Amino acid sequence: MLRFIAKIDTVNRSVGRVVAFLAPGFMLILAFEVIMRRVFNSPTSWVHETSQYMFGAYFVLGGAYALVEKAHVNVDMILNRLSPRLRSLTDILTSVFFFGFCGVLVWYGGQVAWKALLIQEKSMTYLALPIYPNRIIIFIAGVLLLLQGIAKLVRDIRTVLTGDLK
């Protein structure tokens, strides 16, 4: 079981590192837009929508990476006062909300992604960019987040039972 959750960690760390390369990409195209608009008085028609899609993928795919790296926001002033076992027990109890969120994200996200793929959904803008890849990315991000949450839950249960923090 520990090898399986280590694999989940590895996958989410790898996805996070790959997705990190999107940030400079959308910063560059936004800088390009500012220069075109302000310096050459010739705004583009594609930058706004493209950067939205890139940032959306960056944001949702970064969730599982943030979970594995313990980068999500916590109420540290309370949790840091608890023993590791009690902190893990608190995480186990509150994981109900996390898994509820992930369940909705995966279930609804999967349905929306499937429908978008079937109809080859496109944006209703002049560019008519395909939307279905982003819908699929939301579903994949939900699955990755769910798997990382399971890995965290297994670790928390282990900590509560044994006191081991690994």
ABEGO torsion letter per residue (X at the ends): XAAAAAAAAAAAAAAAAAAAAAAAAAAAAAAAAAAAAAAAGBBBAAAAAAAAAAAAAAAAAAAAAAAAAGABBBBAAAAAABBAAAAAAAAAAAAAAAAAAAAAAAAAAAAAAAAAAAAGBBBABAAGBBAAAAAAAAAAAAAAAAAAAAAAAAAAAAAAAAGBAX
